[in-house]
Amino acid sequence: MSHKFKIGQRVRQARRFGSADSGSATSSTFEIIRLMPEERTGEPAYRVKSATGERAVLEGELTLVS
């Protein structure tokens, strides 16, 4: 599987499993800074950064910010 997002794109990460609240506070905006190898499951991974730091995330956790 190839990567859906490209370096420099802005994405939003939303919790996969949230509480019963509206979810308005469950997402953050990040910038893709590196494409990482696929996980064992075959899902592409990314290194992303925000104002609060960097982290690794899976493609299924991200949506493109318009």
Contacts in CASP RR format, 6 or more apart in sequence:
PFRMAT RR
TARGET T0000
AUTHOR 0000-0000-0000
METHOD contacts of the structure
MODEL  1
MSHKFKIGQRVRQARRFGSADSGSATSSTFEIIRLMPEERTGEPAYRVKS
ATGERAVLEGELTLVS
1 38 0 8 1.000
1 42 0 8 1.000
1 43 0 8 1.000
1 44 0 8 1.000
2 44 0 8 1.000
3 35 0 8 1.000
3 44 0 8 1.000
3 46 0 8 1.000
3 59 0 8 1.000
4 44 0 8 1.000
4 59 0 8 1.000
5 11 0 8 1.000
5 32 0 8 1.000
5 46 0 8 1.000
5 59 0 8 1.000
5 62 0 8 1.000
5 64 0 8 1.000
6 32 0 8 1.000
7 32 0 8 1.000
7 33 0 8 1.000
7 34 0 8 1.000
7 35 0 8 1.000
8 31 0 8 1.000
8 32 0 8 1.000
8 33 0 8 1.000
9 31 0 8 1.000
9 32 0 8 1.000
9 64 0 8 1.000
9 65 0 8 1.000
10 29 0 8 1.000
10 30 0 8 1.000
10 31 0 8 1.000
10 32 0 8 1.000
10 64 0 8 1.000
10 65 0 8 1.000
11 29 0 8 1.000
11 30 0 8 1.000
11 31 0 8 1.000
11 32 0 8 1.000
11 46 0 8 1.000
11 48 0 8 1.000
11 62 0 8 1.000
11 63 0 8 1.000
11 64 0 8 1.000
11 65 0 8 1.000
12 27 0 8 1.000
12 28 0 8 1.000
12 29 0 8 1.000
12 30 0 8 1.000
12 62 0 8 1.000
12 63 0 8 1.000
12 64 0 8 1.000
12 65 0 8 1.000
13 27 0 8 1.000
13 28 0 8 1.000
13 30 0 8 1.000
13 48 0 8 1.000
13 57 0 8 1.000
13 61 0 8 1.000
13 62 0 8 1.000
14 26 0 8 1.000
14 27 0 8 1.000
14 61 0 8 1.000
14 63 0 8 1.000
15 23 0 8 1.000
15 26 0 8 1.000
15 27 0 8 1.000
16 61 0 8 1.000
18 26 0 8 1.000
28 50 0 8 1.000
28 52 0 8 1.000
29 50 0 8 1.000
29 65 0 8 1.000
30 48 0 8 1.000
30 49 0 8 1.000
30 50 0 8 1.000
30 55 0 8 1.000
30 57 0 8 1.000
30 62 0 8 1.000
31 48 0 8 1.000
31 49 0 8 1.000
31 50 0 8 1.000
32 46 0 8 1.000
32 47 0 8 1.000
32 48 0 8 1.000
33 47 0 8 1.000
33 48 0 8 1.000
33 49 0 8 1.000
33 54 0 8 1.000
34 46 0 8 1.000
34 47 0 8 1.000
35 44 0 8 1.000
35 46 0 8 1.000
35 47 0 8 1.000
36 44 0 8 1.000
36 45 0 8 1.000
36 46 0 8 1.000
36 47 0 8 1.000
36 56 0 8 1.000
37 45 0 8 1.000
38 44 0 8 1.000
38 45 0 8 1.000
39 45 0 8 1.000
39 58 0 8 1.000
43 58 0 8 1.000
43 59 0 8 1.000
43 60 0 8 1.000
44 58 0 8 1.000
44 59 0 8 1.000
45 56 0 8 1.000
45 57 0 8 1.000
45 58 0 8 1.000
45 59 0 8 1.000
46 56 0 8 1.000
46 57 0 8 1.000
46 58 0 8 1.000
46 59 0 8 1.000
46 62 0 8 1.000
47 54 0 8 1.000
47 55 0 8 1.000
47 56 0 8 1.000
48 54 0 8 1.000
48 55 0 8 1.000
48 56 0 8 1.000
48 57 0 8 1.000
48 62 0 8 1.000
49 55 0 8 1.000
END
